[in-house]
Amino acid sequence: MSFKVRDWEERIDAALGIAASTILFVLMLITFADVVSRYLLNWPLRGAFETTELMLLVLIFAGLPLVSHADEHVTMDFIDRVLTPAATRVLVRIVHALCAAVMFFLAWLVWLKADRIWGYRDSTDVLRIVYGPFVYFMAVTLGLAGVMACAAGKGAN
């Protein structure tokens, strides 16, 4: 039985794709139920806005390391046309290093913010969901995106 990194990557991508699809579907159901109950029954769904906000946070920040891993960030290639292939490789590595540095810096700042939020036990107004774990999740995924940017920079050809 041989171990292939690509197999694990495909399984993780599939699992995260299913998770993202599930989150989007639940978001759609919550929004639909809220709109129907708000306008037809004059009874808004309690906590729908808070739940939607937190689920969007999880969806966006969980996708950030995946985007970094796949090296699918938005890019502009207008400068590549005037550079040699060797200079382009150097530029790509510099950009990945810069992206990784920014991600690590943001992860550190968000972690400090998460400590403060956790200390205050801030929570949502209606459902009283504590924000702390979500902000720690943001910090961790930013750190993972930094790691992925480092890995993408090493693999730049």
URVEN-V90221 format. One line per field, one symbol per residue. ss: DSSP state (2 for helix, 1 for strand, 0 for the rest). psi: psi as a letter, one per 40 degrees, with the letter a starting at -180 (. if undefined). A space follows every 50 residues. Layout:
ss: ???
psi: ???
This chain:
ss: 00002222222222222222222222222222222222200000000222 22222222222222222222000000000000002222222222222222 22222222222222222222001000000102222222222222222222 2222000
psi: hihhddddddddddddddddddddddddddddddddddddefgihheddd dddddddddddddddddddeffihihfddddeiidddddddddddddddd dddddddddddddddddddefiiiddefhhdddddddddddddddddddd ddddeh.
